Amino acid sequence: MTEPAVQIRNVVKRYDGHTAVRGLSLTVPRGAVYGILGPNGAGKTTTIRMVLDIIEPDEGSIEILGAPNTAPGAIDRVGYLPEERGLYRRMQVRRVLRFLAELKGIGRRDADHRIDGWLERLGLRTSDRDWGEAKVDDLSRGMQQKVQFIGALLHDPDMLILDEPFSGLDPINAQMLQDIVMELRRSGKTILFCTHMMDSAERLCDSVCIIARGEKVLDGPVSSVRAEHGGRRVALELADGRANEVAALLADSSLVTRVNEANRVFDIELAPDADAQLLLRRLVESGAGISRFELGQASLHRIFVERVGALNSAEGRESDA
Amino acid sequence: MRKLLVVTAREYLERVRTRWFIVATVFGPIIFGLLLFVPPWMASRSKASTNVARIIILDGTGTDLGKRIAVELNGGIMGDTARTEVRQVAPARMAEAESLATRQTIAKETRGYLVVDSSTMAGESVRYAGNNATSTADMRVIRDAVRTEVVAMRLEEAGLSSFQSSSLAGMKLQLNAERITDRGRGASAQVSIFFAFGVAMLLYVSILMYGQAVLRGVIEEKQTRVAEVVVASVSAVKLLGGKVLGVGAVGLTQVLIWIAVGVTLMKVRTQVLGHFGIETTPMFIPGISAGSAVLLVLFFVLGYTFYAALFAMVGATVTNDQDAQQAQIPVVMLLVFSAFALAPVLASPEGKLGYAMGWLPFSSPIIMPLRMSVVSLEPFDIITSLVILVVSCYVVVFLAGRVYRTGLLMYGKRATFREVVRWMRRAG
């Protein structure tokens, strides 16, 4: 039980004319909620598809729960909710779910029992109506999304892989999925999910890996990533004027590396070795009316934008040259 | 293997549950039944009227030709000639006699009148006027009766006895052709050709129909995006295999039902029609040896697999039905080309075209059963054809698997030919 849930080593995937994933290595610990974050086209879905043995990597190796992902039965321990979702439209809901469960090795009777339990839990089977008997086409979009979740969870997987799980979900279903994810985590399951929505990643993940253009930019537990890569931040809010004096102060590169301002709210990244107390003292001396001065760490969103944005602009300069 | 069975079972059960399957399975035998029962019924409707003999014969020959025709019309010397009135008329008074007969016909006293004169004796012409003149069956009966009696009279004039002449004149020669196979005399040649053509057409239609069902299945999985969920549990090649097997099993089920109902209908046809007073000759159902039956099923299974894999390949390269219509044309053309060759190959089953089309993998599943049904083929010929077909199936299924694996998760645009070739080359 000590092996990681997923171990990716130096994986490369090339398509016609471009490399989708370059030498990616990462380790997903067991029982963690792990986020693979990246902009569109970063190689997240390709990575997930390689983990699930839907496509083969050109180089490198992947292990799931201690076994090569190509080993018989390895992917049967994984539940998957892809970004591109769908069901057989003309099939009865119960039969679709039974089919998905049987593909994962669940017997028919056991599958039926589990299907009933999940349909009841997600409100698709009540004393008035059993939507399991309906055709998929007769279900609303929200109901179809619920059936998709059930399909991914029916075989009680040790690991759940979610690709952009919240895209296209209404707020109620998004919350429901989030609750299920947290419940699975509490019961010791591993959850690996890909997203470019940083707020949900920050809320749910224990560890993250940011990838861009097929390469790993950084990875680690969320707290370490924020401490190591976000720098020290100050959130400053001004009550009134003295804008020019404050602007001059924040331009001092010995104190401040970067500033973002909106509506007199400043997001300040302190320069290395700069003293936050010194900055506060100077602000007070300048006569600015300070309503908030808060020391903290950068959000994942900020780290993502800065690190991935820097890569993109570097790429832009390279291609310009 | 278990997953392959799960996919196969889903494909099979979901398809046999559809309304389309039920309608096609029921309508096939209904149409076949109509073909078996309606033509004899129509023929019985157009048979000569029972009162075709209720006519007047105006005999201007000065002989007993009119009387003899009356006897012939009424079923021979044992028949009752009361219904037919023979009037001996001098040639000069024929016009007057015709006017009278016309009035009687209008008054419905008789169905019509027949004028026999010297030109009839010369074997040139005979005239009939009546209210049933448009009935080809009635006219055939009258013409045959006149011809028989004219021939008999002329033979008698030539010196033959009346018995000899009437037996010669009434002689009906029927050609009963029979096919001889290695197993001895079997079906008639016509039945054999009908059967061979039937088998080939059944194979053509089933391969086309079920091959396209595979194509639609693949497109459905791409369009609904269900493919990605499924291939996360089962390999794309197994998914393809299960789909081809499942749809093929549906095809076999349907074709076997059609054949079973068809053979039963052919067997009970004579009794059923007899019940309604319609006489028919019993239909000959060609006996097929167990070996031939196995070969027929083998050609169907291999032919279907070959085309189903090609259709699946087409399905994996497109994203909607419109694109699929265009992209499948080359595959359909291969099948249609084979169907066009049926007639020339039937004309010369052991000719060069027959050999060539019997060995080419895209046409052999249709052409070989056709050739096998009409002539006895050398074992070498059949084995070569089968070996080529099996190897081709392996290659096509292998390449289709690669295209399917890559194409299944490609959304948005139709793949170019060059892209498809690249997919075939790469393993992952």
Boltz contact constraints between the chains, C-beta under 6 A:
constraints:
  - contact:
      token1: [A, 52]
      token2: [B, 232]
      max_distance: 6.0
  - contact:
      token1: [A, 54]
      token2: [B, 231]
      max_distance: 6.0
  - contact:
      token1: [A, 55]
      token2: [B, 428]
      max_distance: 6.0
  - contact:
      token1: [A, 56]
      token2: [B, 428]
      max_distance: 6.0
  - contact:
      token1: [A, 80]
      token2: [B, 232]
      max_distance: 6.0
  - contact:
      token1: [A, 82]
      token2: [B, 228]
      max_distance: 6.0
  - contact:
      token1: [A, 84]
      token2: [B, 225]
      max_distance: 6.0
  - contact:
      token1: [A, 84]
      token2: [B, 228]
      max_distance: 6.0
  - contact:
      token1: [A, 85]
      token2: [B, 225]
      max_distance: 6.0
  - contact:
      token1: [A, 86]
      token2: [B, 224]
      max_distance: 6.0
  - contact:
      token1: [A, 86]
      token2: [B, 225]
      max_distance: 6.0
  - contact:
      token1: [A, 86]
      token2: [B, 226]
      max_distance: 6.0
  - contact:
      token1: [A, 87]
      token2: [B, 226]
      max_distance: 6.0
  - contact:
      token1: [A, 88]
      token2: [B, 226]
      max_distance: 6.0
  - contact:
      token1: [A, 89]
      token2: [B, 224]
      max_distance: 6.0
  - contact:
      token1: [A, 99]
      token2: [B, 10]
      max_distance: 6.0
  - contact:
      token1: [A, 102]
      token2: [B, 6]
      max_distance: 6.0
  - contact:
      token1: [A, 103]
      token2: [B, 3]
      max_distance: 6.0
  - contact:
      token1: [A, 103]
      token2: [B, 6]
      max_distance: 6.0
  - contact:
      token1: [A, 103]
      token2: [B, 233]
      max_distance: 6.0
  - contact:
      token1: [A, 103]
      token2: [B, 234]
      max_distance: 6.0
  - contact:
      token1: [A, 104]
      token2: [B, 233]
      max_distance: 6.0
